[in-house]
């Protein structure tokens, strides 16, 4: 039994990650255009209608952009509060799966989906881990501050897509208005490179993690190189058994196999 994780897009302009087993396929978020999503899936031998579901982290536009069309072709898995908010904002939402005790976990095909709470300025924000047999991976972005709950839920995954959104100095000195800067820097905003480095260091010291993919990297307040170098320093300082990668905004990132 194995899993595959493929970041299709990651960043402030849109997020979508494909999770596959030998027999099932699901998306984590659908925050890019339907056209691009269709093309990316087609290159991987899939169509939107072949997905077993799309799992939603929260209602912000960079995570749900393609849902109005996508929800007509596959099931949507979202916390009831999140689904209600998406409906209120988009005016429609079809094929929402009814899940008893959503946070208790559920299956999409043969993939066990394990939601966990994160601090972010959304109605009911969640990150997710995914499991098939002993293979496990996590997608954890849009996190204001590192928490014990986040660490507890990602430490047993072999591959983690982790937010490394901004460089603090670059954000503070940039052109964003003060209220937006305050939102990003708040405990319900986004993880900085320094915060991602702290998480990576803890994962180095005590976890099953072999690969960290740095994602949701801001175009305006960060670069892939800055995020990578900041976290690399923390990882190398504790033995360096975790390999670092970056997810991209406009092109599909590399595939990660988990066994």
KEKE-3310 file (N, C-alpha, C; in steps of 0.2 Angstrom, whole numbers, plus 5000, padded with zeros to 4 digits):
npx = (5004:5003:5006:5004:5010:5007:5010:5000:4999:5004:5003:5000:4991:4984:4980:4982:4983:4987:4982:4986:4982:4984:4972:4964:4960:4962:4959:4967:4960:4955:4960:4964:4962:4948:4952:4966:4967:4961:4969:4981:4978:4975:4987:4992:4985:4972:4955:4944:4932:4936:4941:4940:4936:4936:4945:4942:4951:4948:4938:4944:4947:4959:4959:4947:4944:4941:4930:4915:4913:4920:4913:4902:4907:4913:4913:4913:4922:4920:4921:4906:4903:4912:4908:4896:4900:4906:4896:4888:4897:4900:4888:4883:4884:4888:4885:4891:4898:4890:4896:4898:4904:4915:4928:4933:4938:4938:4935:4941:4938:4950:4958:4962:4957:4962:4958:4964:4964:4969:4977:4970:4963:4949:4932:4932:4945:4956:4969:4976:4980:4985:4982:4986:4987:5003:5008:5009:5005:5005:4996:4999:4996:4993:4993:4993:5002:5014:5008:5005:4996:4997:5010:5009:5001:5007:5019:5021:5021:5028:5030:5028:5019:5022:5018:5028:5027:5031:5045:5049:5055:5055:5041:5037:5044:5038:5026:5013:4997:4995:4985:4984:4997:4997:4987:4993:5004:4999:4992:4983:4986:4999:5012:5029:5045:5054:5046:5043:5055:5057:5048:5053:5065:5061:5054:5065:5071:5063:5053:5044:5047:5053:5053:5051:5041:5041:5028:5015:5021:5024:5023:5026:5032:5042:5054:5057:5070:5074:5065:5069:5083:5082:5075:5083:5095:5091:5087:5099:5107:5103:5107:5101:5093:5081:5075:5073:5062:5054:5037:5028:5020:5015:5018:5018:5024:5037:5034:5030:5033:5026:5028)
npy = (4994:5011:5029:5044:5061:5076:5092:5103:5116:5130:5143:5161:5164:5153:5136:5119:5102:5086:5070:5053:5035:5018:5015:5026:5044:5060:5078:5091:5105:5117:5129:5135:5140:5132:5127:5126:5117:5106:5104:5100:5089:5081:5079:5070:5059:5059:5065:5078:5072:5059:5060:5055:5064:5081:5088:5101:5114:5127:5142:5152:5161:5157:5144:5138:5142:5134:5127:5130:5124:5112:5105:5100:5088:5080:5073:5084:5087:5094:5103:5106:5119:5126:5122:5129:5142:5143:5141:5152:5162:5159:5156:5144:5126:5110:5092:5090:5080:5070:5069:5060:5066:5074:5079:5067:5059:5051:5041:5043:5035:5023:5030:5036:5050:5062:5075:5090:5104:5121:5137:5150:5164:5160:5152:5139:5132:5119:5107:5093:5075:5061:5043:5027:5011:5009:5020:5038:5055:5073:5089:5105:5120:5138:5143:5151:5152:5140:5126:5114:5104:5104:5100:5087:5081:5080:5074:5060:5058:5054:5063:5080:5094:5110:5126:5140:5155:5169:5181:5189:5202:5207:5207:5217:5228:5230:5234:5231:5236:5242:5235:5223:5218:5216:5206:5195:5193:5190:5179:5171:5171:5168:5156:5161:5161:5159:5153:5141:5135:5133:5123:5113:5110:5104:5093:5087:5082:5073:5063:5055:5061:5062:5070:5088:5099:5115:5127:5138:5150:5167:5178:5191:5194:5185:5173:5158:5154:5161:5155:5142:5142:5147:5138:5127:5129:5127:5113:5107:5109:5100:5087:5084:5074:5076:5079:5094:5103:5114:5120:5125:5140:5142:5131:5113:5104:5092:5074:5065:5049:5039:5025)
npz = (5000:4996:4995:4986:4984:4977:4974:4966:4965:4975:4985:4988:4977:4974:4978:4978:4980:4975:4981:4980:4980:4977:4972:4973:4972:4977:4980:4989:4993:4980:4974:4962:4945:4936:4923:4923:4933:4927:4916:4923:4930:4919:4913:4922:4919:4923:4926:4932:4935:4939:4951:4968:4977:4984:4997:5008:5016:5021:5018:5011:4996:4988:4990:4986:4973:4961:4964:4961:4948:4949:4959:4954:4948:4957:4974:4988:5002:5017:5033:5041:5045:5037:5024:5024:5024:5012:5003:5006:5001:4988:4983:4979:4981:4977:4980:4993:5004:5017:5033:5047:5063:5059:5062:5067:5058:5042:5027:5010:4996:4998:5006:5021:5029:5040:5049:5057:5069:5065:5068:5061:5052:5048:5046:5051:5051:5045:5044:5036:5038:5029:5026:5021:5025:5032:5026:5026:5025:5026:5025:5029:5030:5030:5044:5059:5070:5076:5084:5098:5094:5080:5078:5084:5075:5063:5065:5063:5049:5034:5023:5023:5018:5022:5028:5023:5023:5023:5024:5039:5040:5027:5024:5034:5029:5017:5004:5008:5015:5032:5040:5033:5034:5048:5049:5043:5051:5063:5076:5070:5056:5045:5043:5046:5038:5049:5059:5052:5051:5065:5067:5058:5064:5076:5071:5066:5077:5083:5075:5061:5049:5033:5022:5019:5012:5007:5007:5001:4999:4999:4985:4986:4998:5001:4995:4986:4988:4999:5009:5008:5012:5025:5032:5029:5036:5050:5049:5045:5057:5066:5062:5049:5043:5037:5021:5011:5001:4989:4985:4971:4963:4950:4942:4942:4956:4961:4962:4976:4984:4995:5006)
capx = (5000:5007:5003:5008:5008:5009:5008:4999:5000:5005:5005:4994:4987:4980:4982:4979:4987:4984:4984:4984:4984:4984:4965:4960:4963:4958:4962:4967:4959:4954:4961:4967:4956:4946:4955:4972:4966:4959:4975:4986:4975:4975:4994:4993:4981:4966:4950:4941:4926:4939:4943:4935:4933:4940:4945:4943:4954:4945:4934:4947:4947:4964:4958:4941:4942:4938:4924:4909:4913:4922:4908:4897:4910:4915:4911:4916:4922:4922:4918:4899:4904:4916:4904:4891:4903:4908:4889:4886:4901:4899:4881:4881:4889:4884:4889:4894:4897:4888:4901:4897:4910:4920:4935:4935:4941:4934:4938:4939:4941:4954:4963:4960:4958:4963:4958:4965:4963:4974:4975:4969:4957:4943:4927:4933:4951:4958:4974:4974:4985:4982:4985:4984:4991:5008:5010:5006:5008:5001:4996:4998:4997:4988:4994:4996:5008:5015:5005:5006:4992:5000:5016:5007:4997:5011:5026:5021:5020:5034:5030:5024:5019:5022:5019:5033:5024:5034:5051:5046:5058:5052:5034:5036:5046:5035:5021:5006:4994:4996:4980:4986:5003:4995:4984:4998:5009:4995:4992:4978:4989:5003:5019:5035:5051:5057:5042:5043:5062:5057:5044:5057:5070:5057:5053:5072:5073:5059:5048:5045:5047:5059:5053:5047:5040:5039:5023:5011:5027:5022:5026:5028:5035:5046:5056:5058:5077:5074:5062:5073:5089:5081:5073:5089:5100:5088:5088:5106:5109:5101:5108:5100:5091:5076:5076:5069:5059:5049:5032:5028:5014:5013:5020:5017:5030:5039:5030:5033:5030:5026:5027)
capy = (5000:5017:5035:5049:5068:5080:5099:5106:5124:5132:5150:5165:5165:5147:5130:5112:5096:5079:5064:5047:5029:5013:5015:5032:5050:5066:5084:5095:5112:5118:5136:5137:5140:5125:5126:5124:5111:5101:5102:5097:5082:5077:5077:5064:5053:5060:5070:5080:5067:5053:5061:5052:5069:5086:5090:5108:5116:5133:5145:5158:5160:5154:5137:5136:5145:5130:5123:5130:5119:5105:5102:5096:5082:5075:5075:5089:5085:5100:5104:5109:5127:5129:5122:5134:5148:5143:5142:5159:5167:5157:5156:5137:5121:5104:5086:5090:5073:5070:5065:5060:5067:5076:5079:5061:5056:5048:5038:5045:5029:5019:5034:5038:5057:5064:5082:5093:5111:5125:5143:5154:5168:5157:5150:5133:5130:5113:5104:5086:5070:5055:5037:5021:5006:5013:5026:5044:5062:5079:5095:5109:5127:5143:5142:5158:5150:5133:5123:5107:5100:5104:5095:5080:5078:5079:5071:5053:5058:5053:5069:5085:5100:5114:5133:5145:5160:5176:5183:5194:5209:5208:5209:5223:5234:5230:5239:5229:5241:5240:5230:5217:5216:5214:5200:5190:5192:5188:5172:5168:5173:5164:5155:5164:5156:5157:5148:5135:5133:5130:5117:5108:5108:5099:5087:5083:5079:5067:5062:5050:5064:5062:5076:5093:5103:5122:5129:5144:5155:5173:5181:5198:5195:5180:5170:5151:5153:5163:5150:5136:5143:5148:5131:5122:5130:5123:5106:5105:5110:5094:5081:5085:5068:5078:5083:5100:5105:5119:5119:5131:5143:5142:5125:5107:5102:5085:5069:5061:5043:5037:5018)
capz = (5000:4995:4994:4982:4986:4971:4975:4959:4965:4982:4986:4989:4971:4973:4981:4976:4981:4974:4985:4977:4982:4971:4969:4974:4971:4980:4980:4995:4991:4973:4974:4955:4940:4934:4917:4925:4937:4922:4912:4927:4931:4912:4912:4926:4917:4927:4925:4938:4937:4941:4958:4973:4981:4986:5004:5009:5022:5023:5013:5007:4988:4986:4992:4984:4967:4956:4967:4958:4943:4952:4964:4949:4945:4962:4980:4992:5009:5021:5039:5040:5045:5031:5018:5025:5023:5005:5000:5007:4997:4981:4980:4977:4983:4976:4981:4999:5008:5024:5037:5055:5067:5053:5064:5069:5052:5037:5021:5003:4993:5003:5009:5028:5030:5047:5050:5063:5069:5065:5070:5055:5052:5044:5050:5055:5047:5046:5040:5036:5037:5025:5028:5018:5028:5036:5023:5029:5023:5029:5021:5034:5028:5033:5051:5062:5074:5078:5090:5099:5090:5073:5078:5086:5070:5057:5066:5061:5042:5030:5019:5025:5015:5027:5026:5025:5019:5023:5028:5043:5038:5020:5025:5038:5025:5010:5002:5010:5020:5039:5042:5030:5038:5055:5049:5041:5057:5069:5078:5065:5050:5041:5046:5043:5037:5055:5062:5049:5053:5072:5067:5055:5069:5081:5067:5065:5083:5085:5070:5056:5043:5029:5017:5021:5006:5010:5003:5002:4999:4996:4980:4988:5005:5002:4989:4987:4990:5006:5013:5008:5016:5032:5035:5029:5042:5056:5048:5045:5063:5070:5059:5042:5040:5033:5015:5010:4994:4989:4981:4967:4962:4943:4939:4946:4959:4960:4965:4982:4985:5002:5007)
cpx = (5004:5003:5007:5005:5011:5006:5007:5000:5000:5007:4999:4989:4983:4984:4978:4984:4984:4987:4982:4986:4984:4977:4961:4964:4959:4962:4962:4966:4959:4955:4964:4961:4955:4950:4962:4972:4965:4965:4981:4984:4976:4982:4996:4989:4974:4961:4947:4935:4929:4941:4937:4933:4938:4939:4947:4946:4950:4942:4937:4948:4953:4964:4952:4939:4938:4932:4917:4908:4915:4917:4903:4900:4912:4913:4916:4916:4925:4918:4911:4900:4907:4912:4898:4893:4904:4901:4887:4890:4900:4892:4878:4886:4886:4889:4893:4893:4895:4893:4900:4904:4916:4927:4938:4939:4936:4938:4936:4942:4944:4958:4959:4962:4957:4963:4961:4965:4969:4972:4975:4963:4951:4938:4929:4939:4954:4964:4972:4981:4981:4985:4982:4989:4996:5010:5006:5009:5003:5002:4994:5000:4992:4988:4997:5002:5008:5012:5007:5002:4994:5006:5014:5004:5001:5018:5026:5021:5027:5036:5026:5024:5017:5023:5025:5032:5028:5041:5048:5048:5055:5045:5033:5039:5043:5029:5013:5003:4995:4992:4982:4992:5001:4992:4988:5002:5005:4995:4987:4980:4992:5009:5024:5040:5054:5053:5042:5050:5061:5053:5049:5062:5067:5056:5059:5073:5069:5053:5050:5046:5053:5059:5049:5047:5037:5034:5020:5016:5024:5026:5029:5032:5040:5049:5057:5065:5077:5071:5066:5079:5088:5079:5079:5094:5097:5089:5095:5109:5107:5102:5106:5097:5084:5078:5071:5068:5055:5043:5031:5021:5011:5014:5019:5024:5031:5034:5033:5029:5031:5024:5027)
cpy = (5006:5023:5039:5056:5072:5087:5102:5113:5125:5139:5154:5166:5158:5141:5124:5107:5090:5074:5058:5040:5024:5013:5021:5038:5056:5072:5087:5102:5112:5126:5139:5137:5133:5123:5123:5117:5105:5099:5098:5090:5078:5075:5071:5059:5053:5065:5072:5075:5061:5054:5058:5058:5075:5088:5097:5110:5122:5136:5150:5156:5157:5146:5134:5138:5141:5126:5124:5126:5112:5102:5098:5089:5078:5078:5080:5087:5092:5100:5108:5117:5130:5128:5127:5141:5149:5144:5149:5164:5165:5156:5149:5132:5114:5098:5086:5083:5074:5066:5066:5061:5069:5076:5072:5057:5052:5045:5042:5039:5025:5023:5037:5046:5059:5072:5084:5101:5115:5132:5148:5158:5166:5154:5144:5129:5123:5111:5097:5081:5065:5049:5031:5016:5010:5019:5032:5050:5067:5085:5100:5116:5132:5143:5148:5157:5143:5131:5116:5102:5099:5099:5088:5077:5077:5075:5064:5052:5057:5060:5074:5091:5105:5121:5136:5151:5166:5176:5189:5201:5211:5210:5216:5229:5234:5234:5237:5235:5238:5235:5223:5214:5213:5207:5194:5188:5190:5180:5168:5170:5167:5162:5158:5159:5154:5152:5141:5131:5130:5123:5111:5106:5103:5093:5083:5079:5073:5067:5057:5054:5064:5068:5081:5097:5110:5125:5136:5150:5161:5176:5188:5199:5189:5178:5162:5150:5155:5158:5144:5137:5144:5142:5126:5123:5127:5116:5103:5105:5104:5088:5080:5078:5070:5081:5088:5101:5111:5118:5126:5134:5141:5135:5119:5106:5095:5081:5066:5055:5041:5029:5016)
cpz = (5000:4994:4989:4983:4980:4972:4967:4959:4973:4982:4987:4983:4970:4976:4979:4976:4979:4978:4982:4981:4976:4968:4970:4973:4974:4980:4987:4992:4983:4972:4967:4951:4938:4928:4919:4929:4932:4918:4917:4928:4924:4911:4916:4925:4921:4924:4931:4940:4939:4948:4963:4978:4982:4993:5005:5016:5025:5017:5009:5000:4986:4987:4989:4977:4962:4958:4963:4952:4945:4956:4960:4947:4951:4969:4984:4999:5013:5028:5038:5040:5039:5025:5018:5022:5015:5001:5001:5003:4990:4978:4979:4979:4982:4979:4988:5003:5015:5028:5044:5058:5062:5056:5067:5064:5048:5031:5015:4999:4999:5007:5016:5028:5037:5048:5057:5063:5068:5066:5063:5055:5047:5049:5054:5051:5050:5042:5040:5035:5033:5026:5024:5021:5033:5032:5025:5027:5026:5025:5027:5032:5031:5040:5054:5066:5075:5084:5091:5095:5083:5073:5080:5079:5063:5058:5064:5053:5039:5026:5022:5021:5020:5025:5028:5021:5018:5027:5032:5041:5032:5020:5028:5033:5018:5010:5004:5015:5027:5042:5039:5033:5044:5054:5047:5047:5063:5070:5074:5058:5046:5044:5043:5042:5044:5059:5059:5051:5060:5071:5064:5060:5074:5077:5066:5071:5085:5080:5065:5049:5040:5024:5020:5014:5008:5005:5005:5003:4995:4991:4982:4994:5006:4995:4991:4990:4998:5011:5014:5013:5023:5036:5035:5034:5048:5055:5048:5052:5068:5066:5052:5039:5036:5026:5013:5003:4995:4984:4977:4965:4955:4940:4944:4949:4958:4964:4971:4984:4992:5003:5014)
residu = (UNK:UNK:UNK:UNK:UNK:UNK:UNK:UNK:UNK:UNK:UNK:UNK:UNK:UNK:UNK:UNK:UNK:UNK:UNK:UNK:UNK:UNK:UNK:UNK:UNK:UNK:UNK:UNK:UNK:UNK:UNK:UNK:UNK:UNK:UNK:UNK:UNK:UNK:UNK:UNK:UNK:UNK:UNK:UNK:UNK:UNK:UNK:UNK:UNK:UNK:UNK:UNK:UNK:UNK:UNK:UNK:UNK:UNK:UNK:UNK:UNK:UNK:UNK:UNK:UNK:UNK:UNK:UNK:UNK:UNK:UNK:UNK:UNK:UNK:UNK:UNK:UNK:UNK:UNK:UNK:UNK:UNK:UNK:UNK:UNK:UNK:UNK:UNK:UNK:UNK:UNK:UNK:UNK:UNK:UNK:UNK:UNK:UNK:UNK:UNK:UNK:UNK:UNK:UNK:UNK:UNK:UNK:UNK:UNK:UNK:UNK:UNK:UNK:UNK:UNK:UNK:UNK:UNK:UNK:UNK:UNK:UNK:UNK:UNK:UNK:UNK:UNK:UNK:UNK:UNK:UNK:UNK:UNK:UNK:UNK:UNK:UNK:UNK:UNK:UNK:UNK:UNK:UNK:UNK:UNK:UNK:UNK:UNK:UNK:UNK:UNK:UNK:UNK:UNK:UNK:UNK:UNK:UNK:UNK:UNK:UNK:UNK:UNK:UNK:UNK:UNK:UNK:UNK:UNK:UNK:UNK:UNK:UNK:UNK:UNK:UNK:UNK:UNK:UNK:UNK:UNK:UNK:UNK:UNK:UNK:UNK:UNK:UNK:UNK:UNK:UNK:UNK:UNK:UNK:UNK:UNK:UNK:UNK:UNK:UNK:UNK:UNK:UNK:UNK:UNK:UNK:UNK:UNK:UNK:UNK:UNK:UNK:UNK:UNK:UNK:UNK:UNK:UNK:UNK:UNK:UNK:UNK:UNK:UNK:UNK:UNK:UNK:UNK:UNK:UNK:UNK:UNK:UNK:UNK:UNK:UNK:UNK:UNK:UNK:UNK:UNK:UNK:UNK:UNK:UNK:UNK:UNK:UNK:UNK:UNK:UNK:UNK:UNK:UNK:UNK:UNK:UNK:UNK:UNK)
# end
